[in-house]
């Protein structure tokens, strides 16, 4: 009987946790829907942290909709004479490009900008500005 009670309590705790997760997802969906109407970036919660969502270029062609660090990255890529590597953008930003792991977050930002239509990612991994 004691073992069954423990199993029921464990299952109940899992259900409570699942209900919290569903509630958070529902809140995020509502916030995203409201932001889509307002055409502004949304702050969502991922693992308890606030995360700023990057709008698609077609939804907001004005780059002022982007956070300042993304606008800076975009300006660096646009100012380049040709395709740029993540390392070159990192150097321009003043990152310690020789330190392992410093370019990963920057690469993720560049890829996110490419996924949203702000940049173009070439097959060789370099980035160019979209006109």
N, CA, C and O of each residue as an XYZ file, in Angstrom:
524
protein
N       0.819     -1.181      0.000
C       0.000      0.000      0.000
C       0.872      1.257      0.000
O       0.558      2.214     -0.707
N       1.952      1.275      0.773
C       2.854      2.421      0.840
C       3.521      2.685     -0.497
O       3.713      3.839     -0.880
N       3.881      1.613     -1.217
C       4.522      1.765     -2.527
C       3.550      2.362     -3.530
O       3.924      3.223     -4.327
N       2.294      1.907     -3.492
C       1.275      2.445     -4.395
C       1.045      3.933     -4.115
O       0.878      4.720     -5.047
N       1.035      4.310     -2.867
C       0.839      5.706     -2.490
C       1.989      6.561     -3.015
O       1.765      7.667     -3.506
N       3.205      6.060     -2.917
C       4.364      6.793     -3.440
C       4.266      6.958     -4.954
O       4.583      8.021     -5.488
N       3.825      5.901     -5.645
C       3.683      5.964     -7.097
C       2.623      6.979     -7.488
O       2.808      7.739     -8.439
N       1.516      6.996     -6.763
C       0.438      7.944     -7.047
C       0.921      9.377     -6.792
O       0.620     10.280     -7.574
N       1.669      9.589     -5.702
C       2.188     10.920     -5.395
C       3.188     11.380     -6.458
O       3.179     12.544     -6.858
N       4.039     10.476     -6.910
C       5.016     10.816     -7.953
C       4.301     11.178     -9.251
O       4.681     12.131     -9.932
N       3.268     10.417     -9.588
C       2.503     10.701    -10.804
C       1.783     12.044    -10.683
O       1.695     12.797    -11.653
N       1.273     12.337     -9.497
C       0.586     13.608     -9.266
C       1.569     14.771     -9.441
O       1.225     15.788    -10.044
N       2.779     14.625     -8.920
C       3.788     15.671     -9.066
C       4.137     15.895    -10.534
O       4.325     17.034    -10.963
N       4.222     14.818    -11.301
C       4.495     14.936    -12.733
C       3.360     15.673    -13.436
O       3.605     16.497    -14.317
N       2.135     15.381    -13.056
C       0.983     16.053    -13.657
C       0.968     17.545    -13.317
O       0.641     18.376    -14.164
N       1.319     17.875    -12.091
C       1.378     19.282    -11.692
C       2.447     20.008    -12.510
O       2.226     21.125    -12.977
N       3.591     19.375    -12.676
C       4.669     19.966    -13.472
C       4.236     20.135    -14.924
O       4.482     21.179    -15.528
N       3.600     19.124    -15.482
C       3.124     19.194    -16.868
C       2.099     20.315    -17.020
O       2.095     21.023    -18.027
N       1.242     20.476    -16.036
C       0.229     21.538    -16.092
C       0.895     22.917    -16.088
O       0.453     23.821    -16.798
N       1.951     23.079    -15.294
C       2.682     24.347    -15.276
C       3.312     24.643    -16.632
O       3.251     25.768    -17.129
N       3.914     23.619    -17.219
C       4.552     23.784    -18.528
C       3.509     24.181    -19.570
O       3.742     25.097    -20.360
N       2.380     23.514    -19.579
C       1.319     23.848    -20.529
C       0.810     25.268    -20.324
O       0.530     25.974    -21.293
N       0.692     25.686    -19.082
C       0.249     27.050    -18.782
C       1.236     28.072    -19.324
O       0.837     29.077    -19.911
N       2.528     27.815    -19.127
C       3.562     28.734    -19.631
C       3.539     28.792    -21.155
O       3.651     29.867    -21.743
N       3.394     27.640    -21.784
C       3.335     27.612    -23.248
C       2.122     28.380    -23.762
O       2.216     29.104    -24.752
N       0.994     28.224    -23.093
C      -0.217     28.947    -23.492
C      -0.010     30.447    -23.347
O      -0.437     31.213    -24.210
N       0.639     30.878    -22.270
C       0.929     32.295    -22.073
C       1.861     32.827    -23.157
O       1.674     33.940    -23.647
N       2.867     32.032    -23.532
C       3.793     32.444    -24.580
C       3.075     32.557    -25.915
O       3.291     33.519    -26.653
N       2.219     31.584    -26.239
C       1.475     31.625    -27.489
C       0.609     32.875    -27.559
O       0.517     33.512    -28.608
N      -0.021     33.225    -26.452
C      -0.861     34.416    -26.409
C      -0.009     35.662    -26.618
O      -0.386     36.552    -27.379
N       1.129     35.728    -25.950
C       2.016     36.891    -26.093
C       2.540     37.008    -27.515
O       2.638     38.113    -28.050
N       2.875     35.884    -28.132
C       3.365     35.901    -29.506
C       2.270     36.332    -30.466
O       2.533     37.079    -31.409
N       1.068     35.881    -30.244
C      -0.045     36.271    -31.101
C      -0.307     37.765    -30.981
O      -0.552     38.436    -31.984
N      -0.257     38.290    -29.759
C      -0.452     39.722    -29.561
C       0.663     40.516    -30.228
O       0.411     41.571    -30.811
N       1.881     40.024    -30.149
C       3.014     40.723    -30.755
C       2.943     40.673    -32.269
O       3.346     41.628    -32.934
N       2.444     39.591    -32.824
C       2.305     39.496    -34.276
C       1.358     40.574    -34.773
O       1.550     41.140    -35.849
N       0.349     40.846    -33.989
C      -0.594     41.902    -34.360
C       0.070     43.264    -34.213
O      -0.140     44.147    -35.044
N       0.861     43.441    -33.176
C       1.509     44.713    -32.904
C       2.823     44.891    -33.674
O       3.361     45.997    -33.716
N       3.350     43.815    -34.285
C       4.610     43.840    -35.040
C       5.790     44.298    -34.191
O       6.599     45.109    -34.642
N       5.894     43.795    -32.986
C       7.030     44.113    -32.119
C       7.633     42.823    -31.612
O       6.935     41.813    -31.529
N       8.922     42.828    -31.267
C       9.513     41.621    -30.712
C       8.871     41.265    -29.371
O       8.397     42.135    -28.641
N       8.866     39.979    -29.067
C       8.229     39.470    -27.858
C       9.292     38.898    -26.946
O      10.288     38.335    -27.403
N       9.073     39.045    -25.670
C       9.930     38.345    -24.725
C       9.185     37.090    -24.310
O       8.055     37.151    -23.825
N       9.829     35.960    -24.506
C       9.261     34.680    -24.121
C      10.108     34.109    -22.999
O      11.215     34.579    -22.736
N       9.584     33.105    -22.354
C      10.331     32.456    -21.281
C      10.735     31.062    -21.736
O       9.901     30.256    -22.149
N      12.026     30.799    -21.652
C      12.572     29.486    -21.961
C      13.418     29.081    -20.764
O      14.379     29.764    -20.409
N      13.059     27.983    -20.158
C      13.759     27.491    -18.967
C      13.842     28.569    -17.887
O      14.843     28.684    -17.181
N      12.776     29.350    -17.775
C      12.706     30.364    -16.737
C      13.423     31.658    -17.054
O      13.410     32.579    -16.237
N      14.064     31.758    -18.244
C      14.778     32.970    -18.636
C      13.990     33.717    -19.696
O      13.348     33.100    -20.546
N      14.032     35.032    -19.652
C      13.386     35.845    -20.681
C      14.258     35.820    -21.926
O      15.466     36.044    -21.848
N      13.653     35.548    -23.063
C      14.367     35.471    -24.325
C      13.666     36.381    -25.321
O      12.450     36.291    -25.490
N      14.410     37.247    -25.976
C      13.840     38.157    -26.950
C      13.757     37.459    -28.295
O      14.761     36.955    -28.800
N      12.584     37.427    -28.869
C      12.400     36.798    -30.161
C      12.735     37.782    -31.269
O      12.416     38.967    -31.179
N      13.370     37.289    -32.300
C      13.774     38.114    -33.431
C      12.694     38.021    -34.502
O      12.351     36.920    -34.935
N      12.148     39.169    -34.940
C      11.074     39.116    -35.941
C      11.604     38.731    -37.318
O      12.777     38.944    -37.626
N      10.740     38.170    -38.127
C      11.074     37.889    -39.524
C      11.149     39.215    -40.268
O      10.422     40.157    -39.954
N      12.007     39.275    -41.224
C      12.193     40.524    -41.962
C      10.924     40.940    -42.686
O      10.621     42.130    -42.774
N      10.180     39.967    -43.205
C       8.962     40.301    -43.943
C       7.884     40.867    -43.012
O       7.029     41.633    -43.456
N       7.916     40.495    -41.726
C       6.945     41.013    -40.764
C       7.306     42.425    -40.335
O       6.424     43.243    -40.071
N       8.580     42.709    -40.265
C       9.045     44.007    -39.803
C      10.290     44.389    -40.601
O      11.410     44.131    -40.160
N      10.103     45.001    -41.770
C      11.260     45.313    -42.613
C      12.182     46.380    -42.021
O      13.289     46.584    -42.519
N      11.742     47.052    -40.981
C      12.559     48.068    -40.331
C      13.465     47.397    -39.302
O      12.982     46.746    -38.376
N      14.765     47.555    -39.464
C      15.700     46.867    -38.569
C      15.681     47.411    -37.150
O      16.318     46.827    -36.274
N      14.982     48.498    -36.891
C      14.872     48.992    -35.516
C      14.053     48.033    -34.651
O      14.051     48.150    -33.426
N      13.358     47.082    -35.286
C      12.624     46.061    -34.534
C      13.582     45.054    -33.901
O      13.191     44.285    -33.023
N      14.833     45.063    -34.350
C      15.834     44.136    -33.814
C      16.476     44.709    -32.555
O      16.589     45.927    -32.420
N      16.897     43.851    -31.636
C      17.664     44.319    -30.476
C      18.989     44.933    -30.937
O      19.469     44.621    -32.026
N      19.569     45.787    -30.127
C      20.764     46.538    -30.526
C      21.934     45.642    -30.923
O      22.647     45.964    -31.873
N      22.154     44.524    -30.224
C      23.287     43.666    -30.581
C      23.084     43.029    -31.957
O      24.050     42.834    -32.695
N      21.846     42.706    -32.305
C      21.570     42.154    -33.629
C      21.722     43.231    -34.702
O      22.196     42.942    -35.800
N      21.324     44.471    -34.397
C      21.507     45.565    -35.360
C      22.993     45.797    -35.609
O      23.401     46.069    -36.738
N      23.796     45.689    -34.560
C      25.252     45.873    -34.704
C      25.839     44.779    -35.602
O      26.657     45.065    -36.477
N      25.428     43.551    -35.388
C      25.898     42.436    -36.227
C      25.499     42.682    -37.669
O      26.304     42.503    -38.583
N      24.262     43.088    -37.873
C      23.758     43.355    -39.221
C      24.568     44.454    -39.899
O      24.883     44.339    -41.083
N      24.908     45.510    -39.179
C      25.682     46.602    -39.767
C      27.102     46.157    -40.126
O      27.658     46.612    -41.126
N      27.689     45.273    -39.317
C      29.033     44.762    -39.609
C      29.017     43.942    -40.899
O      29.900     44.090    -41.744
N      28.020     43.085    -41.045
C      27.929     42.258    -42.253
C      27.677     43.133    -43.471
O      28.260     42.901    -44.530
N      26.816     44.137    -43.334
C      26.532     45.042    -44.455
C      27.758     45.855    -44.857
O      27.952     46.132    -46.041
N      28.583     46.238    -43.892
C      29.757     47.062    -44.179
C      30.883     46.261    -44.824
O      31.803     46.843    -45.398
N      30.826     44.949    -44.737
C      31.890     44.108    -45.303
C      31.864     44.181    -46.826
O      30.816     44.368    -47.444
N      33.046     44.029    -47.407
C      33.170     44.091    -48.863
C      32.595     42.854    -49.542
O      32.298     42.886    -50.736
N      32.437     41.783    -48.803
C      31.921     40.535    -49.362
C      31.418     39.654    -48.240
O      31.128     40.138    -47.146
N      31.315     38.365    -48.504
C      30.871     37.433    -47.460
C      31.822     37.455    -46.269
O      33.035     37.582    -46.434
N      31.263     37.330    -45.074
C      32.089     37.369    -43.869
C      31.933     36.080    -43.071
O      30.881     35.441    -43.069
N      33.013     35.727    -42.402
C      32.999     34.580    -41.501
C      32.604     35.053    -40.108
O      32.705     36.236    -39.780
N      32.158     34.113    -39.309
C      31.767     34.424    -37.934
C      32.947     35.043    -37.192
O      32.771     35.983    -36.416
N      34.125     34.529    -37.423
C      35.338     35.015    -36.751
C      35.553     36.507    -37.050
O      35.900     37.271    -36.150
N      35.352     36.917    -38.288
C      35.557     38.329    -38.657
C      34.550     39.230    -37.947
O      34.899     40.325    -37.503
N      33.313     38.777    -37.840
C      32.295     39.556    -37.123
C      32.674     39.629    -35.643
O      32.544     40.681    -35.017
N      33.137     38.517    -35.089
C      33.563     38.485    -33.693
C      34.711     39.441    -33.424
O      34.729     40.127    -32.402
N      35.675     39.488    -34.347
C      36.800     40.408    -34.189
C      36.316     41.849    -34.202
O      36.770     42.669    -33.404
N      35.401     42.156    -35.102
C      34.849     43.509    -35.198
C      34.091     43.896    -33.928
O      34.091     45.059    -33.527
N      33.454     42.920    -33.308
C      32.718     43.160    -32.061
C      33.627     43.210    -30.840
O      33.195     43.585    -29.750
N      34.889     42.831    -31.028
C      35.835     42.858    -29.920
C      35.807     41.601    -29.068
O      36.256     41.625    -27.922
N      35.287     40.506    -29.603
C      35.255     39.247    -28.863
C      36.634     38.587    -28.887
O      37.436     38.831    -29.788
N      36.889     37.771    -27.908
C      38.135     37.008    -27.867
C      37.948     35.778    -28.766
O      37.584     34.703    -28.288
N      38.195     35.945    -30.052
C      37.919     34.889    -31.017
C      38.834     33.683    -30.870
O      38.519     32.605    -31.374
N      39.966     33.848    -30.185
C      40.870     32.717    -29.988
C      40.378     31.789    -28.883
O      40.783     30.629    -28.822
N      39.514     32.289    -28.014
C      39.016     31.506    -26.888
C      37.903     30.587    -27.380
O      36.917     31.028    -27.970
N      38.091     29.309    -27.121
C      37.113     28.312    -27.560
C      35.751     28.599    -26.909
O      35.663     28.819    -25.701
N      34.725     28.593    -27.708
C      33.373     28.775    -27.183
C      32.866     30.203    -27.252
O      31.682     30.436    -27.006
N      33.710     31.161    -27.576
C      33.271     32.558    -27.647
C      32.482     32.842    -28.923
O      31.655     33.753    -28.952
N      32.735     32.066    -29.979
C      32.061     32.322    -31.246
C      30.726     31.578    -31.382
O      29.920     31.915    -32.249
N      30.487     30.582    -30.544
C      29.243     29.814    -30.632
C      27.996     30.670    -30.498
O      27.107     30.577    -31.345
N      27.894     31.505    -29.459
C      26.716     32.352    -29.330
C      26.565     33.352    -30.484
O      25.452     33.646    -30.919
N      27.695     33.867    -30.971
C      27.643     34.786    -32.104
C      27.159     34.061    -33.355
O      26.332     34.583    -34.103
N      27.673     32.865    -33.576
C      27.231     32.065    -34.721
C      25.717     31.836    -34.650
O      25.020     31.925    -35.662
N      25.220     31.542    -33.453
C      23.783     31.320    -33.272
C      22.985     32.575    -33.642
O      21.912     32.474    -34.237
N      23.505     33.748    -33.294
C      22.816     34.997    -33.636
C      22.816     35.225    -35.147
O      21.806     35.631    -35.721
N      23.952     34.962    -35.782
C      24.028     35.114    -37.234
C      23.072     34.152    -37.938
O      22.395     34.530    -38.894
N      23.022     32.931    -37.468
C      22.114     31.941    -38.060
C      20.665     32.363    -37.838
O      19.831     32.217    -38.732
N      20.367     32.879    -36.664
C      19.008     33.336    -36.387
C      18.623     34.483    -37.324
O      17.505     34.521    -37.837
N      19.550     35.415    -37.543
C      19.284     36.501    -38.487
C      19.081     35.970    -39.906
O      18.258     36.491    -40.659
N      19.830     34.938    -40.261
C      19.660     34.333    -41.581
C      18.322     33.597    -41.672
O      17.622     33.691    -42.681
N      17.977     32.875    -40.627
C      16.700     32.152    -40.624
C      15.514     33.097    -40.725
O      14.479     32.738    -41.285
N      15.659     34.305    -40.184
C      14.563     35.273    -40.181
C      14.575     36.179    -41.420
O      13.717     37.051    -41.559
N      15.558     35.970    -42.326
C      15.579     36.719    -43.575
C      16.392     37.999    -43.558
O      16.390     38.736    -44.544
N      17.082     38.283    -42.476
C      17.880     39.504    -42.402
C      19.233     39.327    -43.077
O      19.776     40.282    -43.633
N      19.784     38.116    -43.035
C      21.061     37.791    -43.656
C      20.889     36.563    -44.548
O      19.857     35.892    -44.516
N      21.913     36.287    -45.337
C      21.939     35.061    -46.142
C      23.137     34.238    -45.687
O      24.260     34.739    -45.634
N      22.893     32.971    -45.361
C      23.991     32.082    -44.995
C      24.362     31.262    -46.220
O      23.530     30.552    -46.785
N      25.611     31.368    -46.617
C      26.096     30.642    -47.782
C      26.458     29.213    -47.395
O      26.675     28.924    -46.218
N      26.526     28.322    -48.377
C      26.884     26.921    -48.089
C      28.241     26.761    -47.417
O      28.460     25.789    -46.694
N      29.160     27.705    -47.646
C      30.486     27.607    -47.024
C      30.500     28.143    -45.583
O      31.551     28.175    -44.942
N      29.325     28.566    -45.073
C      29.222     29.029    -43.696
C      29.432     30.523    -43.521
O      29.331     31.031    -42.405
N      29.716     31.223    -44.585
C      29.883     32.672    -44.498
C      28.519     33.350    -44.659
O      27.559     32.743    -45.135
N      28.457     34.618    -44.250
C      27.203     35.350    -44.259
C      27.312     36.593    -45.130
O      28.360     37.236    -45.194
N      26.215     36.917    -45.797
C      26.113     38.146    -46.575
C      24.818     38.844    -46.208
O      23.885     38.234    -45.686
N      24.783     40.151    -46.496
C      23.580     40.930    -46.215
C      22.567     40.712    -47.338
O      22.930     40.563    -48.505
N      21.318     40.697    -46.964
C      20.247     40.663    -47.968
C      19.916     42.087    -48.353
O      19.926     42.991    -47.518
N      19.628     42.272    -49.602
C      19.299     43.635    -50.083
C      17.859     43.959    -49.842
O      17.407     45.053    -50.180
